[in-house]
Amino acid sequence: MDYKFLNKVADQLVNETRIDYEGEELYVPFTTQSFNYFFPSLFRSYPYFFHHCQDVYGLNEEEIIYVWDKWEEIILELILKDKIKNNG
């Protein structure tokens, strides 16, 4: 796998993701739906993510899983930092 390319894809997806901290919603580049950013809701967005990465970036299943894990890790870290900064 070309991890340098996959990390750039993950970074691009993070940059295109909008977080509404007050409404606890994610606006993601791979669907017009928004998702509550708590885990069960976020995981529902995976099929859209999968198809987006296949269609736009030509990734295979293993690469998509890697990019999902990176994207999710970064997004959840940003959410957690905001929660800590704002005392919960």
C-alpha positions as CSV (number, residue, x, y, z in Angstrom):
1,M,0.0,0.0,0.0
2,D,1.1,3.5,-0.7
3,Y,0.7,5.0,2.8
4,K,1.8,8.4,1.8
5,F,-1.0,8.6,-0.8
6,L,-3.5,7.1,1.6
7,N,-2.6,9.6,4.4
8,K,-3.1,12.4,1.9
9,V,-6.6,11.0,1.0
10,A,-7.4,10.9,4.8
11,D,-6.2,14.4,5.3
12,Q,-8.2,15.6,2.3
13,L,-11.4,14.0,3.7
14,V,-10.7,15.5,7.1
15,N,-10.3,19.0,5.5
16,E,-13.6,18.5,3.7
17,T,-15.5,17.4,6.8
18,R,-17.3,20.1,8.8
19,I,-18.0,19.6,12.5
20,D,-20.9,21.3,14.1
21,Y,-19.8,21.0,17.8
22,E,-23.0,22.6,19.1
23,G,-25.3,20.4,17.2
24,E,-23.0,17.4,17.4
25,E,-23.2,16.8,13.7
26,L,-20.7,15.9,11.0
27,Y,-21.1,17.1,7.5
28,V,-19.0,14.8,5.4
29,P,-17.8,15.0,1.8
30,F,-19.1,11.6,0.8
31,T,-22.8,12.1,1.3
32,T,-25.3,15.0,1.6
33,Q,-26.6,13.5,4.9
34,S,-25.3,14.7,8.2
35,F,-24.5,12.4,11.0
36,N,-24.4,12.7,14.8
37,Y,-20.8,12.3,15.6
38,F,-21.2,9.7,18.3
39,F,-19.9,6.3,17.2
40,P,-23.1,4.3,16.3
41,S,-24.3,7.1,14.1
42,L,-20.9,7.8,12.6
43,F,-20.4,4.1,11.7
44,R,-23.6,4.3,9.5
45,S,-21.8,6.7,7.2
46,Y,-19.2,3.9,6.3
47,P,-21.1,2.6,3.2
48,Y,-21.1,6.2,1.7
49,F,-17.4,6.5,2.6
50,F,-16.6,3.2,1.0
51,H,-18.2,4.1,-2.3
52,H,-16.8,7.6,-2.3
53,C,-13.2,6.3,-1.8
54,Q,-13.7,3.7,-4.6
55,D,-15.2,6.1,-7.1
56,V,-13.1,9.2,-6.4
57,Y,-9.8,7.8,-5.4
58,G,-9.9,4.3,-6.9
59,L,-9.1,2.6,-3.6
60,N,-9.5,-1.1,-2.9
61,E,-11.1,-2.5,0.3
62,E,-7.9,-2.7,2.3
63,E,-6.9,0.8,1.4
64,I,-10.4,2.1,2.3
65,I,-10.3,0.5,5.7
66,Y,-6.9,2.1,6.3
67,V,-8.2,5.6,5.3
68,W,-11.4,5.2,7.3
69,D,-9.4,4.4,10.4
70,K,-7.2,7.4,9.9
71,W,-10.1,9.7,9.1
72,E,-12.2,8.5,12.0
73,E,-9.2,8.8,14.4
74,I,-8.5,12.4,13.4
75,I,-12.2,13.4,13.5
76,L,-12.8,11.8,16.9
77,E,-9.6,13.5,18.3
78,L,-10.9,16.9,17.1
79,I,-14.2,16.3,18.8
80,L,-12.6,15.1,22.0
81,K,-10.3,18.2,22.1
82,D,-13.3,20.5,21.7
83,K,-15.2,18.7,24.5
84,I,-12.1,19.0,26.8
85,K,-11.5,22.6,25.9
86,N,-15.2,23.4,26.7
87,N,-15.3,21.3,29.9
88,G,-17.4,18.6,28.6
